Amino acid sequence: MPTVAESPAERRPNPFRGRTNVVVALVVGAVWSAWQLDLRLVDLIPSQHGLDVCLEFLSRALTPALSSEAEFVPANAPPFLVTVLEAAVTTVAFAAAAMGVAVVAGLVLGFLASTAWWSCVFPRGSALAHVSFGLARTVIALMRSVHELLWALLLVVAFGASEIAAVLALSIPTAGTLAKIYSELIDESPRDAAFALQAAGGTARHVFCFGLLPRALPDMIAYSFYRFECALRASAVLGFFGYGTLGLHLYQSFVSSNYGEVWTLLYALFAVVIGFDLWSGAIRRRLIG
């Protein structure tokens, strides 16, 4: 007895089947995590003391301090706003130095972790290419797997609270992240220009440098600017290790309950990040078009 052929609509796979499994897995994972951590909604209700502190802190948002609120201020101490400005400059300096190291290291490791790079250097394949590719990927994963604060803790113990330790603590994980993104952007860049150069007789290195890299470069620049913003925030947090960034003065003012100073320092950090965002946006428009 002949069977009735299925219509195309009946043979079409259900697009929600795989997504439903993913959603169910995420929900089960979230419920298990909440049970494992003993999370309770009642813990979201603040105590009366905590609520009073929050209200007092928020009430100073519109009246930031323009001078020191400390009970004792040394006679030779600089004005509070001068201290804030110096801390903001130090924050930017640490972030800029770290990004300078991270971009160079990220480019080198990004090329080594790119399949397009090795296919251009060794078109017929090579054991050296496979080993170098795997080693670069491993180094990048190790650099990214440790947070800036942990790197700072390790490097401060090793080198003391020196400026080079702070720069390395910021640059190592940033370089790992940049290298991963750079390699993926190069490998996923459009190949039309590369194919055209290859058809015209261009060498493998010409194909990479003039066919692949220019197509990925705008996105690489944009992501580098984004990582600079992240480095600015991480640089501020280095103040908790004693460096003279905005984070150091934020911590000192907060533990002293000088909330007006805290808001002044927060506004300074906001101004630095927003100012850099506007500046980087203008540069991206000029470079990328």
Summary of the structure (lengths in Angstrom):
residues: 289
radius of gyration: 26.2
end to end distance: 67.0
largest distance: 103.7
contacts: 821
relative contact order: 0.12
helix: 78%
strand: 0%
